[in-house]
Amino acid sequence: MTDRWVAARTLLLSHRQAVLRHGLRIIAVLTVLGAGLGYLLWGSAWTRLEAVHVHVTDPQAPSTGVALADDSVAARQRQILQAASVTLGEPLVEVDTETVAAQVKALGRYSRVSVERDWPQTLSISVTPRTPVLAATGGKPGLWLVDADGLAYESVPSAPEGVTPATLAGEPASAAAAAATAVLAFPPQRRAQIQQVQVDAGGIVTVRFQTIDVRWGPAGQDELKSVVALALLDQPGVRLIDVTVPGRPVTTG
């Protein structure tokens, strides 16, 4: 019995030693691999940042990834590179993609910013410009482009073609949002006919077509207001359509 116990104990100790040796070999291999990976990511010239690619996509394109083709792309790219503020030659692994994205987003001109490492040596920045709905005066000095969310995001010398002029009074953010919402409530073919949109100090919106003013009123029930206004826009002799209360519209000749 004693001999069997000794033999079993010896076998167990031998097994434990074998397991320990195997474990030590694994640790040694992992240490070597870790050191190699660390060198590859931090010490090797092969994984240092050598190029930054900027891709400006067209927000009007039916699918993402379509390059924006206009004369301002090169200027936009330079501005984005400056805002990104990355250093060529630094380890690509150390580039903080979230910080870079936040710095580019802070420019205000882009509704979407994506920053990704493109191994082994490239940083890719993709942006989608905001789409202007209004070119607005009032609230801020100068002429500002306003997007669908009512954000005044860029000062411009003149209104771009196809962007509705707007005059805003009252609280700037809410006035811009109300004006943009009213314009976007109309279908594109009617939207193109809008001459101007105005918001007074009381938040009352008026949408001006060539010969007809649509008194929109304050924000709210915009879809119903659009349906009612569209039904009345082609009525002969109408000069003013008041859809402030869309269930009881008023027309004036």
N, C-alpha and C positions, 0 to 999 in steps of 0.2 A: 504494500500500500504506500509505504514511504517512497520507494523507488518510482512508483507511478506519479506520485505528487511532485517529486523532484523533476521528473521528465516533463510533466505538464507545465511546471513553472518555468523550466528552461525554454520550452517551446514558446510560451507566452512572452517571455522577455525577448527572445529572438525576433518574434513578430513585431513587438513594440519598437525594437531598434530598427527593423527594416522600414516600418512606417515613418519613424523619425527621420531616417536617412532620405526617404522619398520626399518627405515634406521639406527638408532642408534643400534638396535639389530643386524643388518647385519654387521655393522662395528665392533661391539664387537666380533661377531663370527669369522670374518676374522682376527681380531687381535689375538684371541686365536689360530686360526689355523696357522697363520703366526709364532707366537711364538713357537708353537709345531713343525712346520716344521723346523724352525731355529735350535731348540734344536736337532731335529733328525739328521740334516745334519752336524751341527758343534759341538754339545755338547755330542751327544750320542756315546758310545763306539761301538754301533751296525753298524755305518756307517764310521768307521775309517779303513784306509788302512791296511789290514792284509796280503795280498799276491799279488805278481806280477807274472803273467803267461806270458811266452815268447814262441811264436810259430814260428818256422822257416819253411817256406814252400818251396817246391821244384819248382824252376822256369821252370823245364822241364816237370812237370806234366801236363796232359791234362786238368785238372781243378784245381781251386785254393783250398787251404785248405788241401793239401796233405803234410804230415809231411816229412821233409827232413831226410832221414835215412843214416847218416854217422857218423864217430867217432868224427867229429868236432862240433857236435851240442851242446854238453855240454859246450865246450869252447866258442862257439858263444853266448850261453845264458848268461854266466857269463860276457862276454864283454858288451852285451846289457844292462844287469842289472846295470853294473857300469856306462855306458854312460847315462842311464835313470836318475840316481841320484835322486830317490824318497826316502822319509822317511817313513818307516812303522810306523803306529800309527797316522799319520796326517789325518785330515778329507779327505775322498775321494773326496768330492766336491771341495776341494782346489787344487787338483792335476791339473796342467796346461797340458792338453793332447797335445796341439800344441807344447809347449816347449819340452816336453819329446820326441815327434816325431822328432823334429828338432835336438835334441841332439843325438838320435840314427842314424838319417840320416847322421849326420856329420861324422860318422865312415867311410862312403864312400863305404861300402861293400854291401849296400842294395839298390835295385832299387825301392822298395816300403816299406813304414813303416806305420803301422796303430796302433793308441793307443786309447783305449776305456775304459771307466769305466764300470765295471761289478758289478753292485750293488748287495749286499750292501758293500762288503769289498775287492773287487779285481780289480786290474788294468791289462788289457790284452794288450800285445804288440805283433803284428804280423809283421813279416818281410819276404821279398822275396830276397834272395841273387842275386847279379848280376851274369850273366852267362859269363864266360870268353870265348873270341874268340881267343885272342892272348896271348902268353907269350913273352913279348917284352924286348929287351935290347936297350939302346940308349935313349937319351932324359932325362932319370932319371938314377941315379946310381942303379945298381942291375937289377934284373929281375922282371918285373911287369906284372900282369894280366890286360888285356884290354878288355872291353866289346864291345857290338855291336855299341855303340855310340862313340867309340874311347876314352873312359875314362879309364886312367890308375889308377886303384883304390886300388890295393893291391900288396905289395912286397912279393915275394915267393922265397924259396931257389931253386926250380926246376920247370920245366914246368909240369903241371898236364897232365895225359894221355888224349889224344884227343884234346888238345889245341895246335894250330899252333904256332911254334916258329917264332919270327919276329925280324928283325934288322932294327931300325929306325934311320934316320938322318934328319937333318933339323928341322923345327919347330915341337916340340913334339906332340902337340894336333892334328894338321892337318895331320902329318905323321901317327899317330895312327889311326885316323879316316879313312884315305885313305886305309891303310892296312886292317883294319877290313872290310870295304865295299867291297874290292876286294875279300877277302876270302869268305864272306857271299854271294857273287854273284854266287858262284858255288853251285850246289845241294849237299846235305849231303854226298852222296857216293863218289863224286869227292873231296869234301872238306877234307875227311879223307885221301886222297892220297897226299895232299899238304905236302911237306917236310919243306918248309920255305917260308916266304914272306919278301921282302926287300923293303925299301923306301930310295932312295938316297937323297942327300942334295937338289936336284932340285925338289923333290916331285914325282919322277918317281918310280912307283911300279913295282916290278917283283915278280911273283908267281912261285915258283920252285916246280915242281913235280919230281919224281924220275929220269927221263931221259930227261925231257923237261922243259925249262924255258918259261913262258908266260910273255912277256913284256907288262905290262898292261898300262903303261904310267901314266899320272896324273889322278886324280879323274874326273869322268864324263863319261856318256854313259855306265855305268857299266853293265846294263842289256844286252845291245847289245854286249858289249865286251865278256860277259860270253857266249852268244849264239854262237858267232863266234869262240871263243876259244874251246868250247866243240865240235864243228863240226870238229875241226882240231886236237884235242889231240890224236886221234887214227890213224892218218895218218902215214903210215910206214916211217921210216927214218927221221922224223922231230925232230929237237933238240931245235929249237927256234921258238916261235910263237909271232909275234909282232902285237898286236891289239890296239896299241896307237891310230891309226885311224881305227876304226872297219869296216868302209866301204871299206877299202883297206888293208886287213891284209897281212902280209908278213911272210913266213915260210922259215926257213933255216935248211938244213940237216947237 
